Amino acid sequence: MKPSLIRNFCIIAHIDHGKSTLADRFLEITGTVRPGEMKAQFLDQMDLERERGITIKGKAVTMSHTAPDGQIYQFNLIDTPGHVDFSYEVSRALAACEGALLVVDASQGIEAQTIANTLLAMEYDLELIPVLNKLDLPQAEPERVAGEIEQAFGFKPDEILYVSAKDGTGAKEILDAVIDRVPAPKGDVNASPRSLVFDSEYNSYKGIIAHVRVKDGTISKRDRIKVMSSGRVAEIVEVGVFAPGPTPTDFLGTGQVGYIATGFKEVRDCSVGDTLTVDQSPATEALSGYLPLKSMVFAGLYPSDGEEYNNLRNALEKLQLNDASLEMEPESSTALGFGFRCGFLGLMHLEIVQERLEREYDLDLIVTAPSVAYQVVLTNGDTIIVDSPAKLPDPNEFSEIREPMLDLTIVAPNRHVGALMELMHSRRSEFKRMEYMQGGGTRRDGKNEPGGESRVVMEYTIPLVELLADFYNQLKSKTQGYASLDYSFSGYQAAPLVKVEILVNHHSVEALSMILHRDAAVVQGRKIVDKLRSTIPRQMFEVPIQASIGSRIIARETVRAMRKDVLAKCYGGDITRKRKLLEKQKEGKKRRKMVGSVEIPQEAFLSILEVGTG
């Protein structure tokens, strides 16, 4: 296929604005999927995606489309996620394309992720085609939303396409517009092959299957593949395209999107962002790849059965191949045994990884309370990153702690401005700016509303840790579900943070410790010890549970001792005999407390999740 007849594009939008449904219509129109095989959200192959109604992994598919002049074009479409936690998937898809369809719900209008994904596409210099979707809804307001799009992004009215992805109205016109507006891929057909790995997966028979975009040259199934970062060489097992399932071909040419079954069995032999070339005529310069990710949220993953540790490690390595944003390193806990400290892009990402491990790899997991990574300035001037309270040095070894900050964007109807400001004030946020969006036009139902209800874009700087404590639910609650948010990491900022240690029977339990803001430390410490008091089982001796900041105890609860009735068989007699038995029991409890240990159940660690961090 000539590069001039290839179009590579993706679909970007806010969550639930109709990306996957529009992709379904494209598959039907181009005949890529036969009518009897068609199902809703065809490209969403995971059970989790279908259950939740969201796209988690970007999916590539190759289609053939006949232009109005009769010329046949090859379309390579990548459907992308809409949730903020999976924005890295979107960035990888954008790097493999020349154009993007910007889909906006005609009833909801521009949302936070609409703005974020559009700006990201502009950074990659992609040709954007604005698409107004869900025209079939009674509450659709196409003219108002079109006004928002023009105001926010500077599109001209005649550049906006109107479609109903549900019934297919206007879908063919979009495909024709892709031919006209999206440029053909650039690349040197005669140069040494270079292809960018934008995704990958593991197959037991074919090894690592790399999803690639060929930038230069041609890669044939008879070639020996070479990974430019590591120099590893292997015989190609198979090359092909997704049409929509893996379809073998003889080669992949310049500008094409497809897959290469490398045969590599080790997970680290081929990674996302690597450049693949051929061994017989290798390229001299690798492609730029992707910027390294910063994990936002950290949590410990432990197998409930210690013997499953190796299975958990293998599962995480294979999942890491399919999810390049997942980080992992081994760690151990006195209470939970051996496990892994994992980094995630957000709470949704953590939840999805946990469910995939339990479903796809049949693991029973314990997940510790999520935390964030702090920047600690040592007294000698060095700076270290601490992603767990257990790793925080002694107070005399560091001069300050800096917490990660986010640039937060909220889009909501203007009637909720007061409630949003109140919420953000309670979360230690700093207001940056506010802008009103007002679209023109009238409603489809004929009501006389010249501009409809205006919406507001609010920007804040907020500590990341504040988002972990039920922030999203409160945001939706205060705005009746209408608000949407997007965030990005902005850097670290010094704050009065302290380490709250939890002591059980006067012994510190590091796995229960937390790094908190000084103003909230006492309240949170009391909540934690109160929760633990009802969780830790009673012993034969009294068990004190304390929360401390350094040497200062800020909260205490006591688990009362179980008491044996030593006077049960003491019928009558002198009172001194009863006192002697009670004193003997008291001495025995004292000795047991000195040598005895308190086993903390797993439920105690899970109970910390209910307390939160804010």
C-alpha positions in Angstrom: 0.0 0.0 0.0 1.4 3.4 -1.0 1.8 5.8 1.9 -0.3 8.3 0.0 -3.3 6.0 0.3 -2.9 5.4 4.1 -4.6 7.5 6.8 -3.7 7.0 10.4 -6.1 8.6 12.9 -7.5 8.1 16.4 -10.7 9.1 18.3 -10.3 11.4 21.3 -13.1 12.5 23.7 -14.2 12.8 27.2 -15.4 9.6 28.8 -18.8 8.3 27.5 -19.1 10.7 24.6 -19.4 7.9 22.1 -15.9 7.0 20.9 -16.4 3.3 20.9 -19.9 3.5 19.4 -18.6 5.7 16.5 -15.8 3.1 15.9 -18.5 0.4 15.7 -20.2 2.4 12.9 -16.9 2.7 11.0 -16.4 -1.1 11.2 -19.9 -1.6 9.8 -19.6 0.9 6.9 -16.2 -0.3 5.8 -17.3 -4.0 6.0 -14.4 -4.8 8.4 -16.8 -6.8 10.6 -19.6 -8.9 9.1 -23.1 -8.0 10.3 -23.6 -11.4 12.1 -20.4 -10.8 14.1 -21.1 -7.2 15.1 -21.6 -6.3 18.7 -21.7 -3.1 20.7 -18.2 -1.8 21.8 -16.6 -4.2 19.4 -13.1 -3.0 20.0 -13.4 -3.2 23.8 -12.3 -6.9 24.3 -11.9 -7.0 28.1 -14.8 -8.0 30.3 -14.0 -5.0 32.5 -14.4 -2.6 29.6 -17.8 -4.0 28.8 -19.0 -4.1 32.4 -18.0 -0.6 33.1 -18.8 0.8 29.7 -15.4 2.5 29.4 -12.4 2.0 27.2 -9.3 1.0 29.2 -6.8 0.0 26.5 -6.4 1.8 23.2 -7.3 -0.6 20.2 -6.0 -0.4 16.7 -7.9 -1.7 13.7 -7.2 -1.6 9.9 -10.1 -0.8 7.6 -10.5 -0.2 3.8 -12.7 2.7 2.6 -13.6 3.6 -0.9 -13.5 7.4 -1.5 -16.2 9.2 -3.6 -13.8 9.1 -6.6 -13.5 5.3 -6.4 -10.0 5.2 -4.9 -9.5 2.6 -2.1 -7.7 3.9 1.1 -6.4 2.0 4.1 -7.5 3.5 7.4 -5.7 2.7 10.6 -7.9 3.7 13.5 -6.9 3.7 17.2 -9.8 4.0 19.7 -8.6 5.6 22.9 -9.7 5.7 26.6 -11.5 8.8 27.9 -10.7 8.5 31.7 -8.0 10.8 33.0 -6.1 7.9 34.6 -5.5 6.4 31.1 -4.3 9.6 29.4 -0.9 7.9 28.8 -2.8 5.5 26.5 -4.1 8.5 24.6 -0.6 10.1 24.2 0.8 6.8 22.8 -2.0 6.6 20.3 -1.5 10.2 19.2 2.2 9.5 18.5 1.2 6.8 16.0 -1.3 9.1 14.0 -1.4 12.1 11.8 -5.0 13.1 12.6 -7.7 12.8 15.3 -11.5 12.9 15.5 -12.5 15.2 18.4 -15.8 13.8 19.5 -18.1 15.9 21.7 -21.5 14.9 23.2 -24.2 17.3 21.8 -26.1 17.1 25.0 -23.2 17.6 27.5 -20.9 19.8 25.6 -17.2 20.3 26.3 -15.8 18.5 29.4 -12.5 18.6 31.2 -11.0 15.7 29.2 -12.2 17.2 26.0 -10.0 20.2 26.7 -7.0 18.1 27.9 -7.0 15.6 25.0 -7.4 18.4 22.4 -4.4 20.3 23.8 -2.4 17.1 23.8 -3.3 16.4 20.2 -2.2 20.0 19.3 1.2 19.3 21.0 1.6 16.4 18.6 0.6 18.6 15.7 -2.3 16.4 14.6 -5.0 17.5 12.2 -8.2 17.8 14.3 -11.7 17.1 12.9 -14.4 18.2 15.4 -17.4 15.8 15.5 -20.6 16.6 17.3 -22.2 13.3 18.4 -25.5 12.1 19.9 -27.8 14.2 17.7 -30.5 11.6 18.2 -30.9 12.5 21.9 -34.0 14.7 22.7 -31.8 16.9 25.0 -29.2 17.5 22.3 -28.2 21.1 21.8 -26.0 21.1 18.7 -25.9 24.8 18.1 -25.0 25.7 21.6 -22.3 23.0 21.8 -21.0 24.0 18.4 -20.6 27.5 19.8 -18.6 26.1 22.7 -16.3 24.3 20.4 -15.7 27.4 18.2 -15.1 29.5 21.3 -12.8 27.1 23.1 -10.7 25.8 20.2 -11.1 28.3 17.4 -12.8 25.9 14.8 -14.8 27.4 12.0 -18.5 26.5 11.8 -18.1 24.6 8.5 -15.3 22.5 10.0 -17.7 20.8 12.5 -19.3 17.5 11.5 -22.6 16.3 12.9 -23.3 12.6 13.6 -25.4 10.2 15.5 -23.0 7.2 16.2 -26.0 5.2 17.5 -27.9 5.1 14.2 -24.9 5.9 11.9 -26.2 9.2 10.6 -23.2 11.2 9.2 -20.6 8.5 9.9 -19.7 8.0 6.2 -19.2 11.7 5.8 -16.6 11.6 8.6 -14.6 8.9 6.8 -14.7 11.0 3.6 -13.5 14.0 5.6 -10.6 11.9 7.0 -9.3 11.4 3.4 -9.6 15.1 2.6 -8.3 16.6 5.9 -5.9 14.1 7.5 -2.5 14.1 5.8 -0.8 10.9 4.5 2.0 9.5 6.6 5.5 10.8 6.0 8.5 8.5 5.8 11.2 7.1 3.6 10.1 4.0 1.8 13.7 3.1 0.8 15.3 3.7 4.1 16.3 1.1 6.7 13.2 0.0 8.6 12.2 1.8 11.7 9.0 1.1 13.7 7.8 2.5 17.0 6.3 0.1 19.6 3.2 1.9 20.9 1.7 -1.1 22.7 2.5 -4.8 23.4 1.1 -8.0 24.8 2.3 -11.5 25.7 1.4 -14.7 24.0 2.5 -18.1 25.3 3.2 -19.4 21.7 4.4 -16.2 19.9 6.1 -14.5 22.7 5.9 -10.7 22.9 3.6 -9.2 20.3 4.6 -5.6 19.6 2.0 -3.2 18.2 3.9 -0.9 15.9 3.7 2.1 13.6 6.2 1.7 10.8 7.9 5.1 10.2 10.4 4.1 7.5 11.1 1.2 5.2 9.4 -2.2 5.1 9.4 -5.0 7.7 8.9 -8.5 6.2 8.0 -11.7 7.9 11.2 -13.2 6.6 13.4 -10.6 8.4 15.2 -10.9 11.7 13.9 -8.2 14.1 16.4 -6.1 16.1 15.5 -4.0 19.2 17.6 -0.9 19.0 17.7 -0.1 22.7 19.0 -3.6 23.8 20.5 -5.0 20.6 18.4 -8.2 21.0 17.8 -10.1 17.8 15.1 -12.7 17.0 13.4 -14.4 14.1 10.1 -12.8 13.3 7.3 -15.3 14.0 4.5 -13.3 12.3 3.6 -9.8 11.0 0.1 -8.6 10.3 -2.6 -6.0 10.8 -5.7 -5.8 13.1 -8.6 -6.3 10.7 -10.1 -6.3 13.3 -8.5 -9.4 14.8 -4.8 -10.3 14.1 -4.6 -11.0 10.4 -1.2 -12.1 9.1 0.4 -10.3 6.1 3.7 -10.7 4.2 5.0 -7.3 5.3 4.3 -3.9 6.9 5.2 -0.9 4.8 5.9 2.7 5.6 3.0 4.4 7.4 1.2 1.2 8.3 0.0 0.2 11.7 0.1 -3.4 12.7 1.8 -6.0 14.9 5.0 -8.0 14.9 5.2 -11.3 16.8 8.8 -11.1 18.0 9.2 -14.5 19.6 10.9 -12.9 22.7 9.9 -14.8 25.8 11.4 -12.4 28.4 9.2 -9.5 29.3 12.0 -7.0 29.3 13.4 -7.9 25.8 10.9 -5.5 24.1 9.2 -2.6 25.7 6.7 0.2 24.8 8.7 3.1 23.2 11.4 0.9 21.7 12.4 1.2 18.1 12.4 -2.0 16.0 14.6 -2.4 12.9 15.9 -5.4 11.0 19.2 -7.2 11.6 20.5 -7.4 8.0 20.2 -3.6 7.4 19.7 -1.9 10.7 18.8 1.8 11.2 21.4 4.0 12.8 19.1 6.3 14.8 16.3 5.2 17.0 12.9 7.0 17.1 12.3 9.4 20.0 9.9 7.1 21.9 7.8 8.4 24.8 8.5 10.6 27.8 8.9 8.6 31.0 5.9 8.4 33.3 5.5 9.7 36.8 3.3 7.4 39.0 0.8 9.4 40.9 -0.5 6.9 43.5 1.4 4.1 45.3 0.0 1.0 47.0 1.3 -2.4 48.2 0.0 -5.5 46.5 0.3 -8.7 48.6 -0.9 -12.3 48.0 -3.3 -13.4 50.7 -1.4 -16.7 50.5 2.4 -16.2 50.8 3.1 -19.1 48.5 1.5 -17.1 45.6 4.3 -14.6 45.6 6.0 -15.9 42.5 2.7 -16.1 40.7 2.0 -12.5 41.6 5.4 -11.4 40.3 4.9 -13.2 37.0 1.4 -11.8 36.6 2.7 -8.2 37.3 5.5 -8.6 34.8 3.1 -9.7 32.0 0.6 -7.0 32.9 3.4 -4.4 32.9 4.1 -5.5 29.3 0.5 -4.6 28.4 0.3 -1.6 30.7 3.5 0.5 30.4 2.3 2.9 33.0 2.4 0.3 35.8 5.5 0.4 38.1 6.5 -2.3 40.5 9.3 -3.1 43.0 9.5 -5.8 45.7 8.8 -5.0 49.3 8.1 -6.8 52.5 5.9 -6.2 55.5 6.0 -7.8 59.0 2.3 -8.3 58.9 1.6 -9.1 55.3 4.8 -10.9 54.2 6.4 -10.4 50.8 4.7 -8.4 48.1 5.2 -5.5 45.7 5.1 -1.7 45.9 3.3 -0.6 42.8 2.9 2.8 41.2 -0.3 3.8 39.4 -1.6 6.8 37.5 -4.6 7.2 39.7 -7.2 5.4 41.9 -9.1 4.1 38.8 -5.9 2.7 37.4 -5.2 1.0 40.8 -8.7 -0.5 40.8 -8.4 -1.8 37.2 -5.0 -3.4 37.8 -6.3 -5.1 40.9 -9.3 -6.5 39.1 -7.3 -7.7 36.1 -4.9 -9.5 38.4 -7.7 -11.2 40.2 -9.6 -12.1 37.0 -7.0 -12.9 34.4 -4.4 -14.5 36.7 -6.7 -15.9 39.4 -5.0 -14.2 42.4 -6.4 -13.3 45.8 -4.8 -10.0 46.7 -4.5 -7.6 49.7 -4.1 -4.0 48.7 -2.7 -1.5 51.3 -3.9 2.0 51.7 -2.9 4.2 48.7 -0.3 6.9 49.3 1.6 9.4 47.2 5.4 10.0 46.6 7.0 12.8 48.6 10.2 14.7 47.9 12.4 14.9 51.0 15.3 17.3 51.3 18.0 15.8 53.5 20.2 17.9 55.9 23.2 17.3 53.6 21.3 19.0 50.7 20.4 15.8 48.8 16.9 15.1 47.6 15.2 11.7 47.7 11.7 10.4 46.7 9.8 8.6 49.4 6.7 6.6 48.2 6.0 4.9 51.6 5.9 6.3 55.2 8.2 3.4 56.2 11.0 4.9 54.0 10.9 8.3 55.6 14.2 9.1 57.4 14.3 10.2 61.0 13.2 13.9 61.6 16.8 14.9 62.4 18.0 13.7 59.0 15.9 15.9 56.7 15.0 19.6 56.6 11.7 19.6 54.7 9.1 17.5 53.0 7.5 18.5 49.7 4.2 17.1 48.5 3.2 16.5 44.9 0.9 19.1 43.4 -1.6 19.0 40.6 -3.0 21.4 38.1 -6.7 20.7 38.3 -9.3 21.7 35.8 -13.1 21.4 36.6 -15.8 22.0 34.1 -19.4 22.4 35.5 -22.6 24.4 35.1 -22.2 27.9 36.5 -24.9 27.4 39.1 -22.5 25.1 41.1 -19.7 27.7 41.4 -20.4 28.4 45.1 -20.5 24.7 46.0 -17.3 24.0 44.1 -15.4 26.9 45.7 -16.5 25.6 49.2 -15.3 22.1 48.3 -11.9 23.3 47.0 -11.3 25.5 50.0 -11.7 22.5 52.3 -9.0 20.6 50.3 -6.1 23.0 50.7 -6.3 24.1 47.1 -5.2 27.4 45.5 -7.4 29.2 43.0 -5.8 30.1 39.7 -8.4 31.2 37.2 -12.1 30.9 36.1 -13.6 31.2 32.6 -17.2 31.1 31.4 -18.2 29.2 28.2 -21.3 30.4 26.5 -22.5 28.7 23.4 -25.1 30.2 21.1 -28.2 28.7 19.4 -31.5 27.3 20.5 -32.6 24.0 21.9 -33.8 21.1 19.7 -37.1 20.9 21.5 -37.9 24.5 20.5 -37.6 26.2 23.8 -36.6 29.7 23.7 -33.1 29.6 25.3 -30.8 31.8 23.3 -27.6 30.6 24.8 -28.6 27.8 27.1 -27.0 27.5 30.5 -23.4 28.8 30.5 -20.7 26.6 32.0 -17.6 27.5 33.9 -14.0 26.3 33.6 -12.2 26.5 37.0 -8.5 25.9 37.5 -6.8 25.1 40.8 -3.6 23.9 42.2 -4.2 21.1 44.7 -2.1 18.6 46.7 -2.4 15.1 45.1 -3.1 13.5 48.5 -6.4 15.5 48.7 -7.8 13.6 45.7 -7.3 10.2 47.5 -9.9 11.0 50.2 -13.2 10.6 48.4 -12.7 13.8 46.4 -14.4 12.5 43.2 -17.5 11.4 44.9 -17.9 14.7 46.7 -17.3 16.6 43.5 -20.1 14.7 41.8 -22.4 15.0 44.8 -22.0 18.8 45.1 -22.7 19.3 41.3 -25.5 16.8 40.9 -23.2 14.7 38.7 -22.5 17.4 36.1 -18.9 18.3 36.9 -15.9 16.7 35.1 -12.3 17.0 36.0 -8.8 16.6 34.5 -5.5 17.0 36.2 -1.8 16.9 35.5 1.3 16.9 37.7 2.7 20.3 38.3 5.7 19.7 40.7 6.4 19.6 44.4 5.7 22.1 47.1 7.0 22.3 50.7 4.3 21.7 53.3 4.1 21.1 57.1 3.9 17.3 56.9 4.5 14.9 59.7 4.8 11.1 60.0 2.1 9.6 62.2 3.3 6.3 63.6 0.9 3.7 64.9 2.1 1.7 67.9 0.5 -1.6 69.0 1.6 -2.8 72.4 4.3 -0.1 72.3 5.8 -1.5 69.1 5.7 0.6 65.9 3.8 -0.9 62.9 5.3 0.7 59.8 2.7 -0.7 57.4 0.1 1.3 59.3 2.0 4.6 59.4 0.9 7.6 57.3 2.3 11.0 56.2 -0.2 13.6 57.0 -0.6 17.4 57.0 0.1 18.7 60.5 -3.4 20.3 60.8 -5.1 17.0 60.1 -2.7 14.7 61.9 -4.4 14.6 65.3 -7.9 14.1 63.9 -6.7 11.3 61.6 -4.7 9.7 64.3 -7.7 9.4 66.5 -9.8 7.9 63.7 -7.1 5.3 63.0 -6.6 4.1 66.6 -10.4 4.0 67.1 -10.8 1.8 64.0 -7.9 -0.5 65.1 -9.4 -0.9 68.6 -12.5 -2.5 67.1 -10.4 -4.6 64.6 -7.6 -6.1 66.6 -8.8 -9.1 68.6 -8.6 -9.2 72.4 -5.6 -10.9 74.0 -4.9 -12.4 77.5 -3.4 -9.0 78.3 -4.3 -5.4 77.8 -3.1 -4.0 74.4 -2.6 -0.2 74.1 -2.9 1.3 70.6 -1.3 4.7 70.1 -0.7 7.2 67.4 2.4 9.4 67.8 4.2 12.2 66.0 7.8 11.6 67.0 7.8 11.1 70.8 4.5 12.8 71.3 1.4 10.6 71.7 -1.6 12.2 70.0 -4.2 9.5 70.4 -4.7 6.3 72.4 -7.2 3.5 72.7 -7.0 0.2 74.6 -8.1 -3.3 73.7 -9.2 -4.7 77.0 -7.8 -8.1 78.1 -9.7 -11.3 78.2 -10.1 -12.3 81.9 -10.4 -15.8 83.2 -12.5 -16.1 86.3 -9.9 -17.5 88.8 -12.4 -17.2 91.7 -14.9 -19.6 90.1 -13.7 -22.5 92.2 -13.1 -20.5 95.3 -16.1 -21.2 97.5 -16.1 -19.2 100.7 -13.0 -18.9 102.8 -11.0 -15.9 103.9 -10.9 -12.8 101.7 -7.1 -13.0 101.7 -7.2 -16.2 99.6 -9.2 -14.4 96.9 -6.8 -11.5 96.9 -3.9 -13.9 96.6 -5.4 -15.5 93.5 -6.1 -12.1 91.9 -2.6 -10.9 92.5 -1.2 -14.1 91.0 -3.3 -13.6 87.9 -2.2 -9.9 87.7 1.5 -10.9 87.8 0.9 -13.6 85.1 -0.7 -11.0 82.8 2.2 -8.6 83.4 4.8 -11.3 82.5 2.8 -12.3 79.4 2.6 -8.7 78.2 6.3 -8.4 78.4 7.1 -11.5 76.3 3.8 -11.8 74.3 3.2 -10.4 70.8 0.1 -9.1 69.2 -0.8 -10.6 65.8 -2.4 -7.9 63.7 -5.1 -9.3 61.3 -5.2 -8.3 57.7 -8.6 -6.6 58.3 -6.8 -4.0 60.4 -4.8 -2.9 57.3 -7.8 -2.8 55.2 -9.7 -0.8 57.7 -7.3 2.1 57.2 -8.7 2.5 53.7 -12.1 3.4 55.2 -10.5 6.2 57.2 -9.0 8.0 54.2 -6.2 10.5 54.1 -8.0 13.8 54.3 
